[in-house]
Amino acid sequence: MKIAVCINHVPDTETKIKVGADNVNIDKTGVNYMLSPYDEFAVEEALRIREKFTGDVTVLSLGGDAHKETLRKALAMGVEKAVLLKDDSVRDSNGVAKALAEELRQMSPDVILFGKQSIDYDNAQVGTLVAEMLGLPSVAVVVKLDIQEGKVVCDREIEGGHEIVETKLPAVFLAQKGLNEPRYPSLKGIMAAKSKPIEEKPAAPAEVQVQTIHLKKPPAKGSGKILSTDDSAVSELIRLLREEAKVI
Amino acid sequence: MPKFQGVDYYDIDSLLSEEELLVRNTVREFVDENVIPIIEKHNRAGTFPMELVGKMAALGLFGSTLPAQYGCAEMNNVAYGLVMQELERGDSSVRSFASVQSALVMYPIFRYGSETQKDHWLPKLAKGEKIGCFGLTEPDYGSDPGGMITRAVETSDGYILNGAKMWITNGTLADVAVIWAKLDGVVHGFLVEKGTKGFSAPEMKGKHSLRASVTSELILEDVYIPKKNRLPGGSGLKLPLSCLSQARYGIAWGTVGAAMGCYETALNYAKTRIQFDKPIAAFQLIQMRLVHMVTEITKAQLLCLQLGRLKDAGKVRFQQISMAKRNNAYHALEIAREARSILGANGILDEYPVMRHSANLESVMTYEGTHEMHTLIVGEDITGIPAYT
């Protein structure tokens, strides 16, 4: 089984994001980066598929040298190979998908995994676009992936319920939280990852179709209001919800 | 519980390799997800979190600098130090467990053990299938271990051990004890297995510190062990002292973790606690203390890192390890007390980690060479005059 996982290097969920001086990019100073959490589920699933069926796992990431840190983490988790599609420019989803699809076309894996979205720009488009570009079936928001003889059965989350779908390999799957519990890279895995190469290639060029004009922080939260601590607070709260907030 | 973001005022991360950072971040995440959520419960109950042993072993946290042939990660000493730092940010008890297993049990077996002893014990200790402890300190011989009373007498096919050890971390839990005893007046190391006739390890109760760690007495009454259980690779007090150097190295790093945990708690508290209509962080007296804390943490981080680089280059001297253990444990305790005071009354609650760290660090100041002994070790080193007696 040949498995490919596309992963992204994103700001840590706990990091405080500041808008940069250009109002278009974020200010990267002091920002910690991490493997995008949904992509981590995808890497874990790839390792489990390999453990079950044998084969090998390759991770791909598009970006600058900083992405090597995240590729190295995937190698430490147990992935065999890593490919960095080098590009320092800011791309839209289509541009990212084009470069990944170009590389994946040459690799022709049986299973291609993504996180359902990367948590930086949250477009949730790249995995599905890649599947379209490669003419492959894709299943998004997957919480269970069962590869059987000649078919794959997936459980995917939909609003208020689950949908069970069936497809055939090769196919693209987009991991949702709940698919698995990702392993920690072991210290031995981290040491072993040192000797695994990260192959660097130029990313296929793509025209920018969607351009960021302006980044804005949400408005600052106003301060809360503390009503009295005795019973009178209840009627006052109801009055305010009715008259001020107008929600009841 | 928000993820710990680290304290790195001097961009010391830029001096770490990619692997060192990945090791640190992995253990940091492990501690946030596995240690911090359960540690207060164990601290209250006075129990060691046994549920962590398998998880720590799977990560490779035991004997992580030892060779791969024993199932170890073969990491460098800086990475090992970072592991200790993160574990102690969780709790000194958890770091102590890993320190003892790695530096005081696996290390002496690796360095002074026979091939058979190494092949038998190291893989099992690395996997956490077996737990070890280290018996040097005695009720009446702490800073002066050379005076130990525990004796070994040679018989035709083995040794008979008699004596008592005290303040032994993991003692009651241990499957194997590395016991230091005098044979014809010279210190030797012996491996005594749990269940050996005449050997018992009752737990010491009533601790106000290291409550999530098991501390025990080891009692040896005519304990017979076969010849093959002696560590054959040397004799003399320098053997156990060499193990202590390993452990103290880890403590120098570990205390930085506890200090970072306390500082982070105090800083966040000070920024959100409102008195006189403003956050207490806006007051000069609070700022001064926070600045002192972060400065001492930064200095301690730099001491550790250079100490680790010297150790990795094979150039470290034990006196240099003494300096780092002495300094870092002292300032970590000072920082924990400052943090408690910044948190005011809230500081004494176990909703916050500071009082637990503060109580733990009282032990850390004393164990593995007291603050005073390390002062005298460095004192002798720079003056050439020993001042111990």
Interface residues (C-beta under 8 A of the other chain):
Chain A: D12 T13 E14 T15 N32 K68 E69 R72 K73 A76 Y184 P185 S186 L187 K188 I190 M191 A193 K194
Chain B: P2 K3 Q5 G6 E18 E19 L21 L22 V23 T26 E29 F30 A58 L59 G60 L61 S64 A68 C72 A73 E74 M75 A79 V83
